[in-house]
Amino acid sequence: MKRVLTRSLLTWFLAAAFFVGLGYFVVRLVTNAEDWAQLPMNGHLSASGLGTAGTIYDRKGVVLAESVDGERVYNSDPRIRAAVLHTVGDDSTSIATSVQSVYRNDLVGYSFLLGMGLPESFRSTSDITLTIDAEACAAAYDVMAANNYKGAVVVYNYKTGEIICKVSTPTYDPNSPPKIEEGDDTYEGVYLDKVLSAAYPPGSTFKLITAAAAIETIPDSPARYLYCEGGTIIGGEYVTCVEPHGEIDMREAMADSCNIYFAELAVELGSDTMTKYANAFGFNKSFSMGHNDLKKSSYDVSKADTAALAWSGVGQYTDLANPMHMAMICSAIANGGSPTNPYLIKDVSSFFKIGDIKAGISGENGDKMMKSATANKLADMMRYTVSDHYGDSMFGNLHVATKTGTAEVGDGKEDGWIVGFVTDEDVPLAFAVCIENGGFGISSAAPVAKAALEASAQALNN
């Protein structure tokens, strides 16, 4: 009798486990079917439907990709095609973060019940409108292409979160994708959207974080003078500067990008405080933009000696920064301490659904990075860097607050950076540009930023 009871209980237990597992599977299938269908290994599910997929537009209604007679057709301007490749994508799913990869099911009209089995006339294909401006992207790309630059450019509205310009290079024409041979440096990293998925040593742009930590931790630190004679020994290692700056305060040190000033500040602040403020600014944190995760910026001085801590304060050591994240930091400075979260999808519409579908966060504030007073002081320093150091003609008719950077990446190579924001009330744009092996940011990244900002400003006002 006891044996029969035991077997009955075991049978009921196995049956209950089966139905619980079946229920879990059904729930997962219903909630994740579209995501599973658009995984790269399942590209065959939607690839056949791309020739009838919905249209992708820029913010002004310019067609970036559409389907004509069963073929996927891209914008007629080769500059625009190359400039928006990493944003729009090509016929394949090689660029995993592109719209045609991430939103493939919306474009092709995937059905949960029938997959791609519905006749084309019954598929609910969607049209997608992006926040980017095609001409602004092309303007930035033109400068990158003319100088054979590799890197990332992003400009976004720090009030609304709309990304206006986003370019990653190297790139190619989606109408004729190249056959990339192994070891071909020309196309190294070509499938990576470097705005979203790359991280570079930030160089002197990181001095914004070191300055913020000092402003909020060391009393009267912006007014304090330190002496730079072009180099000094810190922790037994010689820390160099571009040139001797003499007695300078924080504002002059920011404008002159003095390594000695900020290296000594980092050591005085200590690894715990530097880590606290790096984390507050979003380093070592994951950010999402719609269905894409940004490459995490990193700051880790847990094993750093004094010299390494000093170098970390000027954006070297093992510091890494994502371009989109750096633009968000500038957004926070412009907004009094809190960034506006960026987004790319303005609208997804079809016969069955019209509105803001899967658009991600739009115009919402992120976590506060610094006090409002700190943001105002940093904004003043960045504005002073342009108005009294570089000259306002650097950005044409725009009034810009900025920080440049030159980051050593080994083998005598240096990446060039420029980050900042426009202070004109009617042109609320934050930006970041990183040029791989570009040398000084002021000579490589700044002209790209100028072209991108001028075209983005025009896009906002038209």
C-alpha positions as CSV (number, residue, x, y, z in Angstrom):
1,M,0.0,0.0,0.0
2,K,2.8,2.4,0.9
3,R,4.6,1.6,-2.3
4,V,1.5,2.4,-4.4
5,L,1.1,5.7,-2.5
6,T,4.7,6.6,-3.1
7,R,4.3,5.9,-6.8
8,S,1.1,7.9,-7.0
9,L,2.8,10.9,-5.3
10,L,5.8,10.6,-7.7
11,T,3.5,10.5,-10.7
12,W,1.6,13.6,-9.5
13,F,4.9,15.4,-8.8
14,L,6.2,14.6,-12.3
15,A,2.9,15.6,-13.9
16,A,2.9,18.9,-12.0
17,A,6.5,19.6,-13.0
18,F,5.6,18.9,-16.6
19,F,2.7,21.3,-16.6
20,V,4.7,24.0,-14.8
21,G,7.5,23.6,-17.3
22,L,5.0,23.7,-20.2
23,G,3.4,26.8,-18.8
24,Y,6.8,28.5,-18.4
25,F,7.7,27.5,-22.0
26,V,4.4,29.0,-23.4
27,V,4.9,32.2,-21.5
28,R,8.5,32.5,-22.8
29,L,7.3,31.7,-26.3
30,V,4.6,34.4,-26.2
31,T,6.8,37.1,-24.7
32,N,10.0,36.4,-26.6
33,A,9.0,34.9,-30.0
34,E,9.8,38.1,-31.9
35,D,13.1,38.5,-30.2
36,W,14.1,34.9,-30.9
37,A,13.0,35.3,-34.5
38,Q,15.3,38.3,-35.1
39,L,18.4,36.7,-33.6
40,P,21.3,36.6,-36.2
41,M,21.2,32.8,-36.4
42,N,17.5,33.0,-37.4
43,G,18.0,35.6,-40.1
44,H,16.4,33.3,-42.7
45,L,13.0,33.9,-41.0
46,S,12.9,37.5,-42.1
47,A,15.6,37.8,-44.8
48,S,13.2,36.7,-47.5
49,G,10.8,39.5,-46.5
50,L,13.2,42.4,-46.5
51,G,12.4,43.1,-50.1
52,T,8.9,44.0,-49.0
53,A,9.9,45.6,-45.7
54,G,8.6,48.9,-44.5
55,T,10.3,52.2,-45.2
56,I,12.9,53.9,-43.0
57,Y,12.8,57.7,-42.9
58,D,15.0,60.4,-41.3
59,R,13.5,63.1,-39.1
60,K,12.4,65.2,-42.2
61,G,10.9,62.3,-44.1
62,V,13.9,61.6,-46.3
63,V,13.8,58.0,-47.4
64,L,16.9,56.1,-46.1
65,A,15.7,52.6,-47.1
66,E,12.6,51.3,-48.8
67,S,11.4,48.3,-50.8
68,V,10.8,48.6,-54.5
69,D,9.7,45.7,-56.7
70,G,10.9,43.1,-54.2
71,E,14.3,44.7,-53.7
72,R,15.7,46.7,-50.8
73,V,16.7,50.2,-52.1
74,Y,18.7,52.7,-50.2
75,N,19.0,56.5,-50.4
76,S,20.2,57.7,-53.8
77,D,23.0,59.8,-52.3
78,P,26.1,57.6,-51.7
79,R,27.3,60.0,-49.0
80,I,24.1,59.5,-47.0
81,R,24.1,55.7,-47.6
82,A,27.6,55.5,-46.2
83,A,27.0,58.0,-43.4
84,V,23.9,56.2,-42.0
85,L,25.0,52.6,-42.6
86,H,25.5,51.7,-39.0
87,T,22.2,53.4,-38.0
88,V,20.1,51.9,-40.8
89,G,22.0,48.7,-41.6
90,D,22.2,46.7,-44.8
91,D,20.4,43.7,-46.2
92,S,22.2,41.4,-43.7
93,T,22.3,41.4,-39.9
94,S,26.0,41.9,-39.7
95,I,25.6,45.3,-38.0
96,A,23.7,43.9,-35.0
97,T,22.7,47.3,-33.5
98,S,21.3,48.7,-36.7
99,V,17.6,49.4,-37.2
100,Q,17.2,46.8,-39.9
101,S,18.6,44.2,-37.4
102,V,17.0,45.3,-34.2
103,Y,13.6,46.2,-35.7
104,R,13.6,43.7,-38.5
105,N,10.3,42.0,-37.3
106,D,8.5,45.4,-37.3
107,L,9.8,46.1,-40.8
108,V,9.0,42.8,-42.4
109,G,5.7,42.1,-40.6
110,Y,6.6,39.1,-38.6
111,S,3.5,37.2,-37.2
112,F,3.6,35.4,-33.9
113,L,1.2,32.7,-35.1
114,L,2.4,32.2,-38.7
115,G,5.9,33.6,-38.5
116,M,6.7,34.8,-42.1
117,G,4.0,32.5,-43.4
118,L,1.4,35.2,-44.1
119,P,1.0,36.3,-47.7
120,E,2.8,39.6,-48.3
121,S,-0.5,41.5,-48.8
122,F,-1.6,40.5,-45.3
123,R,1.6,41.3,-43.4
124,S,1.6,44.3,-41.1
125,T,4.9,45.8,-42.2
126,S,5.9,48.9,-40.4
127,D,7.5,52.2,-41.4
128,I,10.1,53.6,-39.1
129,T,11.0,57.3,-38.7
130,L,14.3,58.0,-37.1
131,T,15.4,61.1,-35.1
132,I,18.6,61.6,-37.2
133,D,19.0,64.1,-40.0
134,A,20.5,62.6,-43.1
135,E,22.3,65.7,-44.2
136,A,23.8,66.3,-40.8
137,C,25.2,62.7,-40.9
138,A,26.5,63.3,-44.4
139,A,28.2,66.5,-43.4
140,A,30.1,64.8,-40.6
141,Y,30.9,61.8,-42.8
142,D,32.3,64.1,-45.5
143,V,35.0,65.4,-43.2
144,M,35.8,61.9,-41.9
145,A,36.0,60.5,-45.4
146,A,38.1,63.4,-46.7
147,N,40.7,62.7,-44.0
148,N,40.3,58.9,-44.1
149,Y,39.4,59.1,-40.4
150,K,38.1,56.1,-38.4
151,G,36.1,56.8,-35.3
152,A,32.7,58.0,-34.0
153,V,30.6,61.1,-34.2
154,V,27.4,61.8,-32.3
155,V,25.3,64.9,-31.8
156,Y,22.0,64.9,-29.8
157,N,19.4,67.3,-28.4
158,Y,20.2,67.6,-24.7
159,K,16.7,68.8,-24.0
160,T,14.6,66.2,-25.9
161,G,17.1,63.3,-26.2
162,E,16.8,63.0,-30.0
163,I,19.9,61.9,-31.8
164,I,20.5,64.2,-34.7
165,C,23.8,63.0,-36.1
166,K,25.4,59.6,-35.7
167,V,28.3,58.3,-37.8
168,S,30.7,55.4,-37.4
169,T,33.7,54.8,-39.7
170,P,35.0,52.8,-41.5
171,T,31.8,52.3,-43.4
172,Y,30.6,51.1,-46.8
173,D,27.9,51.4,-49.4
174,P,24.9,49.1,-48.5
175,N,24.1,48.9,-52.2
176,S,27.4,47.1,-52.8
177,P,28.8,45.6,-49.6
178,P,32.6,44.8,-49.9
179,K,34.1,41.4,-49.7
180,I,36.3,41.8,-46.7
181,E,39.4,39.6,-46.6
182,E,41.0,38.5,-43.4
183,G,43.6,41.0,-42.2
184,D,42.2,43.9,-44.3
185,D,42.8,46.9,-42.1
186,T,40.7,49.1,-44.3
187,Y,37.5,47.5,-42.9
188,E,38.7,46.7,-39.4
189,G,35.7,47.0,-37.1
190,V,33.4,47.9,-39.9
191,Y,30.4,46.0,-38.5
192,L,30.7,47.8,-35.1
193,D,28.7,51.0,-34.5
194,K,31.4,52.8,-32.6
195,V,29.0,55.4,-31.2
196,L,27.2,52.7,-29.3
197,S,29.5,49.7,-29.1
198,A,33.1,51.0,-28.7
199,A,35.1,52.4,-25.8
200,Y,38.3,54.4,-26.1
201,P,40.8,55.9,-23.7
202,P,39.2,59.3,-23.0
203,G,42.4,61.3,-22.6
204,S,41.9,64.9,-21.3
205,T,38.1,64.7,-21.7
206,F,38.1,62.8,-18.4
207,K,39.5,65.9,-16.6
208,L,35.8,67.0,-16.4
209,I,35.2,64.2,-14.0
210,T,38.3,64.9,-12.0
211,A,37.4,68.6,-11.8
212,A,33.9,67.7,-10.6
213,A,35.2,65.5,-7.9
214,A,37.5,68.3,-6.7
215,I,34.8,71.0,-6.8
216,E,32.5,68.9,-4.6
217,T,35.2,67.6,-2.3
218,I,38.0,70.1,-1.9
219,P,36.9,73.5,-0.6
220,D,37.6,76.4,-3.0
221,S,39.5,74.1,-5.3
222,P,38.5,76.0,-8.5
223,A,40.4,79.1,-7.1
224,R,43.4,77.1,-6.0
225,Y,46.6,77.6,-7.9
226,L,49.0,74.8,-8.7
227,Y,52.4,75.1,-10.5
228,C,53.2,73.3,-13.7
229,E,56.7,73.3,-15.0
230,G,56.0,70.8,-17.8
231,G,56.4,67.7,-15.8
232,T,56.8,66.3,-12.3
233,I,57.5,63.1,-10.4
234,I,54.4,61.5,-8.9
235,G,54.7,58.2,-7.1
236,G,58.1,57.7,-8.5
237,E,57.1,58.2,-12.1
238,Y,57.5,61.2,-14.3
239,V,54.2,62.7,-15.3
240,T,54.5,64.9,-18.4
241,C,52.5,67.9,-19.7
242,V,52.4,69.4,-23.2
243,E,54.3,72.5,-22.0
244,P,55.1,74.4,-18.8
245,H,52.0,76.4,-17.7
246,G,53.4,78.0,-14.5
247,E,50.9,79.1,-11.8
248,I,47.4,78.2,-13.0
249,D,44.0,77.8,-11.4
250,M,41.4,75.1,-12.4
251,R,39.8,77.2,-15.2
252,E,43.2,77.9,-16.9
253,A,44.2,74.3,-16.3
254,M,41.1,73.1,-18.1
255,A,41.6,75.4,-21.0
256,D,45.3,74.5,-21.3
257,S,44.5,70.8,-20.6
258,C,47.3,70.7,-17.9
259,N,48.1,67.1,-17.0
260,I,50.1,68.1,-13.9
261,Y,47.2,70.0,-12.4
262,F,44.6,67.2,-12.7
263,A,47.1,64.4,-12.0
264,E,47.9,66.0,-8.6
265,L,44.2,66.6,-8.0
266,A,43.5,62.9,-8.6
267,V,46.2,61.8,-6.1
268,E,44.9,64.3,-3.5
269,L,41.4,63.0,-4.0
270,G,42.4,59.4,-3.6
271,S,41.2,56.3,-5.4
272,D,37.9,55.9,-3.4
273,T,36.8,59.5,-4.1
274,M,37.8,59.3,-7.8
275,T,35.9,56.0,-8.1
276,K,32.9,57.4,-6.4
277,Y,32.7,60.3,-8.9
278,A,33.5,58.2,-11.9
279,N,30.6,56.0,-10.9
280,A,28.3,59.0,-10.4
281,F,29.1,60.1,-13.9
282,G,28.1,56.7,-15.3
283,F,31.4,54.9,-15.6
284,N,31.2,51.2,-14.8
285,K,27.4,51.4,-15.5
286,S,25.3,49.9,-18.3
287,F,23.1,52.3,-20.3
288,S,20.4,51.2,-22.7
289,M,19.1,53.0,-25.8
290,G,16.0,51.3,-27.0
291,H,16.9,47.6,-27.5
292,N,20.6,48.3,-27.7
293,D,23.0,48.5,-24.7
294,L,25.9,51.0,-24.9
295,K,29.4,49.7,-24.4
296,K,30.2,50.3,-20.8
297,S,32.7,53.1,-19.9
298,S,35.2,51.9,-17.3
299,Y,37.2,53.4,-14.5
300,D,39.1,51.0,-12.2
301,V,41.9,52.1,-9.9
302,S,41.5,49.4,-7.3
303,K,45.0,48.1,-8.1
304,A,46.5,51.4,-9.1
305,D,49.6,52.8,-7.4
306,T,50.1,56.5,-6.9
307,A,51.5,57.1,-10.4
308,A,48.7,55.1,-12.0
309,L,46.1,57.0,-10.0
310,A,47.6,60.3,-11.2
311,W,47.4,59.1,-14.9
312,S,43.8,58.0,-14.4
313,G,42.9,61.5,-13.4
314,V,44.0,62.8,-16.8
315,G,42.1,60.0,-18.7
316,Q,44.9,57.5,-19.2
317,Y,45.9,54.3,-17.2
318,T,43.0,51.9,-18.0
319,D,40.3,54.5,-18.4
320,L,37.8,53.8,-21.3
321,A,34.9,55.9,-22.4
322,N,32.0,55.3,-24.8
323,P,31.3,58.2,-27.2
324,M,27.5,58.2,-26.6
325,H,28.2,58.2,-22.9
326,M,30.6,61.2,-23.1
327,A,27.9,63.1,-25.0
328,M,25.5,62.3,-22.2
329,I,28.0,63.7,-19.6
330,C,28.0,66.9,-21.6
331,S,24.2,66.8,-21.6
332,A,24.3,66.6,-17.8
333,I,26.6,69.6,-17.6
334,A,24.3,71.6,-19.9
335,N,21.2,70.5,-18.0
336,G,22.4,71.4,-14.5
337,G,23.6,68.0,-13.4
338,S,21.3,65.4,-15.0
339,P,21.6,64.0,-18.5
340,T,18.7,63.5,-21.0
341,N,18.6,60.0,-22.2
342,P,19.2,59.7,-25.9
343,Y,16.9,57.9,-28.4
344,L,16.9,57.1,-32.1
345,I,13.5,55.8,-33.0
346,K,11.0,58.6,-33.4
347,D,8.0,56.6,-34.6
348,V,7.0,53.1,-35.7
349,S,3.7,53.0,-37.7
350,S,1.7,50.5,-39.7
351,F,-1.9,49.7,-40.5
352,F,-2.4,48.1,-37.1
353,K,-0.2,50.3,-34.9
354,I,0.5,53.9,-35.1
355,G,2.6,55.7,-32.5
356,D,5.7,55.5,-30.4
357,I,6.4,51.8,-30.4
358,K,9.6,50.4,-29.0
359,A,11.1,53.8,-29.2
360,G,13.0,53.5,-25.9
361,I,13.3,56.4,-23.5
362,S,12.5,59.8,-25.0
363,G,13.3,63.0,-23.3
364,E,13.5,61.5,-19.8
365,N,16.2,62.5,-17.4
366,G,18.8,60.0,-16.3
367,D,20.4,59.7,-12.8
368,K,21.8,62.9,-11.5
369,M,25.6,63.0,-12.1
370,M,26.6,66.1,-10.1
371,K,25.3,69.1,-8.2
372,S,23.8,72.0,-10.2
373,A,26.5,74.3,-8.9
374,T,29.2,71.9,-10.1
375,A,27.6,71.6,-13.5
376,N,27.5,75.4,-13.8
377,K,31.2,75.7,-12.9
378,L,32.2,73.0,-15.4
379,A,30.1,74.7,-18.1
380,D,31.8,78.0,-17.4
381,M,35.2,76.4,-17.7
382,M,34.3,74.7,-21.0
383,R,32.9,77.9,-22.4
384,Y,36.0,79.8,-21.4
385,T,38.1,77.2,-23.2
386,V,36.5,78.2,-26.5
387,S,35.8,81.9,-26.0
388,D,39.2,82.8,-24.5
389,H,41.5,80.0,-25.6
390,Y,40.5,78.6,-29.0
391,G,38.2,81.4,-30.2
392,D,34.5,81.3,-31.1
393,S,35.3,81.2,-34.9
394,M,36.2,77.6,-34.2
395,F,32.5,76.7,-34.4
396,G,31.3,79.4,-36.9
397,N,28.2,81.2,-35.6
398,L,27.6,78.8,-32.7
399,H,28.6,79.4,-29.1
400,V,30.1,76.2,-27.8
401,A,31.5,74.9,-24.5
402,T,34.0,72.2,-25.0
403,K,36.8,70.0,-23.8
404,T,39.4,68.4,-26.1
405,G,41.5,65.4,-25.5
406,T,44.5,63.5,-26.8
407,A,44.7,59.9,-25.6
408,E,47.8,57.7,-25.8
409,V,46.9,54.3,-27.1
410,G,50.3,52.7,-27.5
411,D,52.9,52.3,-30.3
412,G,53.2,56.1,-30.4
413,K,49.6,56.5,-31.5
414,E,47.0,58.9,-30.1
415,D,43.2,59.2,-30.4
416,G,41.8,62.7,-30.8
417,W,38.7,63.7,-28.8
418,I,36.4,66.6,-28.5
419,V,33.2,66.7,-26.4
420,G,30.9,69.5,-25.4
421,F,27.6,71.3,-26.0
422,V,26.2,74.4,-27.7
423,T,25.1,77.1,-25.2
424,D,22.7,78.9,-27.6
425,E,19.2,78.4,-26.2
426,D,17.7,77.5,-29.6
427,V,20.4,75.0,-30.4
428,P,20.5,72.6,-27.5
429,L,23.1,70.1,-28.8
430,A,25.5,67.9,-26.9
431,F,28.2,66.1,-28.8
432,A,31.2,63.8,-28.8
433,V,33.7,63.0,-31.5
434,C,36.6,60.5,-31.3
435,I,39.1,60.0,-34.1
436,E,41.3,56.9,-33.9
437,N,45.0,57.7,-34.3
438,G,43.9,61.3,-34.8
439,G,46.5,63.0,-32.6
440,F,45.5,66.2,-31.0
441,G,41.7,66.5,-30.7
442,I,41.8,70.2,-31.6
443,S,43.2,69.4,-35.0
444,S,41.4,66.1,-35.9
445,A,38.1,65.9,-34.0
446,A,37.2,69.6,-33.8
447,P,36.7,70.1,-37.6
448,V,34.4,67.0,-37.6
449,A,32.5,68.4,-34.7
450,K,32.1,71.8,-36.4
451,A,30.6,70.3,-39.5
452,A,28.3,68.0,-37.5
453,L,27.1,70.8,-35.2
454,E,26.5,73.3,-38.0
455,A,24.4,70.8,-40.0
456,S,22.6,69.6,-36.9
457,A,21.7,73.2,-35.9
458,Q,20.3,73.7,-39.3
459,A,18.2,70.5,-39.0
460,L,16.8,71.8,-35.7
461,N,15.8,75.2,-37.1
462,N,14.2,74.0,-40.4
